[in-house]
Amino acid sequence: MILLHPGGQPREPVDRQESEARFHKAVAVARQQSAKSLELRATLSLARLWQEQDKTEAARQQLAAIYGFFTEGFDTADSLVAEDVLSHLEHDRVFPENRFFY
């Protein structure tokens, strides 16, 4: 897994536990700020990490919960990605790693 600095430059790979902790923090901050679109994006990243760790059901549940909040904006990039990831999770298929970046 490669994380990027704010300027888009690659940084040293981090371990999966650190990545998971950062994604959880991003979700928590987004919730605190009532920033549902940012929460969706952070949850997408967490769900993809969990899928790699065979935590498919947890990934599906958390992503479905935030995705289900939305009542409009289904044509946005994040919403389209969330729909695709959920479909893969529900059918227990691996989401293609190079398909979308989060």
C-alpha positions as CSV (number, residue, x, y, z in Angstrom):
1,M,0.0,0.0,0.0
2,I,1.3,3.4,-0.9
3,L,0.2,6.6,0.7
4,L,0.7,10.0,-0.8
5,H,1.9,13.2,0.9
6,P,-0.5,16.1,0.5
7,G,1.5,17.2,-2.6
8,G,0.8,13.9,-4.2
9,Q,4.4,12.6,-3.8
10,P,4.7,8.9,-2.7
11,R,5.9,8.3,0.8
12,E,7.4,5.3,2.4
13,P,5.0,2.3,2.6
14,V,3.4,2.0,6.0
15,D,2.1,-1.1,7.7
16,R,-1.5,-2.1,7.4
17,Q,-2.2,-1.5,11.1
18,E,-1.0,2.1,10.7
19,S,-3.1,2.5,7.6
20,E,-6.2,1.1,9.3
21,A,-5.7,3.5,12.2
22,R,-5.4,6.5,9.9
23,F,-8.5,5.5,7.9
24,H,-10.4,5.1,11.2
25,K,-9.3,8.6,12.3
26,A,-10.3,10.0,8.9
27,V,-13.8,8.5,9.3
28,A,-14.1,9.8,12.8
29,V,-13.0,13.3,11.8
30,A,-15.4,13.4,8.9
31,R,-18.2,12.3,11.2
32,Q,-17.3,14.9,13.7
33,Q,-17.5,17.5,11.0
34,S,-20.6,16.1,9.5
35,A,-18.8,15.8,6.2
36,K,-20.6,12.8,4.7
37,S,-18.8,12.9,1.4
38,L,-15.4,12.8,3.1
39,E,-16.7,10.0,5.4
40,L,-17.7,8.0,2.3
41,R,-14.2,8.5,0.8
42,A,-12.4,7.5,4.0
43,T,-14.7,4.5,4.4
44,L,-14.0,3.4,0.8
45,S,-10.3,3.3,1.7
46,L,-10.9,1.4,4.9
47,A,-13.2,-1.1,3.1
48,R,-10.6,-1.8,0.4
49,L,-8.0,-2.4,3.1
50,W,-10.3,-4.7,5.0
51,Q,-11.1,-6.6,1.8
52,E,-7.4,-7.3,1.5
53,Q,-7.4,-8.6,5.1
54,D,-10.4,-10.9,4.4
55,K,-12.7,-8.7,6.5
56,T,-15.2,-8.6,3.7
57,E,-18.4,-8.5,5.9
58,A,-17.1,-5.7,8.1
59,A,-16.1,-3.7,5.0
60,R,-19.5,-4.3,3.4
61,Q,-21.4,-3.3,6.5
62,Q,-19.5,-0.1,7.1
63,L,-19.6,1.0,3.5
64,A,-23.3,0.2,3.1
65,A,-24.1,2.2,6.2
66,I,-22.5,5.4,4.9
67,Y,-23.6,4.8,1.3
68,G,-27.2,4.3,2.5
69,F,-27.2,7.8,4.0
70,F,-27.1,9.5,0.6
71,T,-30.3,10.4,-1.1
72,E,-28.8,12.2,-4.1
73,G,-25.5,12.7,-5.8
74,F,-25.3,9.1,-7.1
75,D,-23.5,10.3,-10.2
76,T,-20.5,11.6,-8.3
77,A,-17.2,9.7,-8.6
78,D,-17.1,8.6,-5.0
79,S,-20.7,7.4,-5.1
80,L,-20.1,5.4,-8.3
81,V,-17.0,3.8,-6.8
82,A,-18.9,3.0,-3.6
83,E,-21.6,1.3,-5.6
84,D,-19.1,-0.7,-7.5
85,V,-17.1,-1.7,-4.3
86,L,-20.3,-2.7,-2.5
87,S,-21.3,-4.9,-5.5
88,H,-17.9,-6.6,-5.3
89,L,-18.2,-7.1,-1.5
90,E,-21.7,-8.4,-1.7
91,H,-20.7,-11.0,-4.2
92,D,-17.4,-11.8,-2.3
93,R,-15.3,-10.7,-5.3
94,V,-12.0,-9.0,-5.1
95,F,-12.2,-5.4,-6.2
96,P,-9.6,-4.7,-8.9
97,E,-6.7,-2.9,-7.2
98,N,-5.9,-0.6,-10.1
99,R,-9.5,0.3,-11.0
100,F,-10.0,3.3,-8.7
101,F,-7.6,5.0,-6.4
102,Y,-8.5,5.7,-2.7
